[in-house]
Amino acid sequence: MLARHQPDKGLPYVSLGTAGTVVDGITGINAEGLSVALHQHMSTDVGILTGSRPILDLARQLLQHCRTLEEAAETCAGWRTTS
C-alpha cells in the first residue's frame, strides 16, 4: 500500500506498507529526498524500557522531521526503543 502523508507539522512524505496494518512510514521517502527502510526482526526475547517509544515510530519520525542524513543519524542515536 502506498500512502501520501501531508502532516500539519513537518515534511510531507510517501510511505510503503502492507495493506491492513496501522503502521505507516516503515519504508518511504520525504520531500527532501531522505529515504528510510526499516526492517524489524520479531523476537520473543524482549524487554520493555520505561520512557521509550516503539521502533516502528522511528521511521515516521525520520521521514516527517529530518532533512539530512546528519539529522537522521542524530535522531537515531537518541532513540530509546521499547524492545
C-alpha positions in Angstrom: 0.0 0.0 0.0 1.4 3.4 -1.0 0.3 6.3 1.2 0.9 10.0 0.8 1.2 12.0 4.1 0.8 15.7 4.5 1.3 16.3 8.2 0.3 19.5 9.9 3.9 19.8 11.2 7.0 18.6 9.5 7.7 17.4 5.9 5.4 15.7 3.5 6.4 12.1 2.7 5.2 8.9 1.0 5.4 5.5 2.6 5.0 1.9 1.5 3.5 -0.6 3.8 1.3 -3.7 4.0 -2.4 -3.4 3.5 -4.3 -4.0 6.7 -1.6 -2.6 9.0 -1.9 0.6 11.1 1.8 1.4 10.8 2.9 4.0 8.3 6.4 5.0 7.4 8.3 1.7 7.6 9.6 2.4 4.2 9.4 5.8 2.5 10.9 9.0 1.1 10.2 12.6 2.2 10.1 15.9 0.3 13.8 16.5 1.0 14.8 13.2 -0.6 15.6 11.4 2.6 14.6 7.7 2.3 14.1 5.2 5.1 13.7 1.4 5.0 13.2 -0.2 8.4 13.4 -4.0 8.8 12.2 -5.2 12.1 13.1 -8.7 13.4 10.4 -10.0 15.7 11.5 -11.9 18.8 10.0 -13.3 22.0 13.2 -12.3 23.8 12.3 -8.7 24.5 12.5 -6.2 27.3 10.4 -3.1 27.9 12.2 0.1 28.6 10.4 2.8 30.6 10.1 6.1 28.8 10.8 4.6 25.4 8.9 4.5 22.1 8.2 1.8 19.5 10.9 1.2 16.8 8.1 1.4 14.2 7.6 5.1 15.1 11.3 5.8 14.3 10.8 5.7 10.5 7.8 8.0 10.7 9.8 10.4 12.8 12.7 10.4 10.4 10.6 10.9 7.4 8.4 13.7 8.9 11.1 15.7 10.6 14.6 15.0 9.2 16.0 16.8 6.2 19.5 15.4 6.1 21.4 12.2 6.9 23.1 14.0 9.8 19.7 14.9 11.3 18.5 11.3 10.9 21.7 9.9 12.5 21.3 12.3 15.4 17.6 11.2 15.9 18.5 7.5 15.7 21.3 7.9 18.2 19.0 9.4 20.8 16.1 7.0 20.2 15.2 4.6 23.0 13.2 1.7 21.7 10.7 -0.5 23.6 12.5 -3.7 22.8 
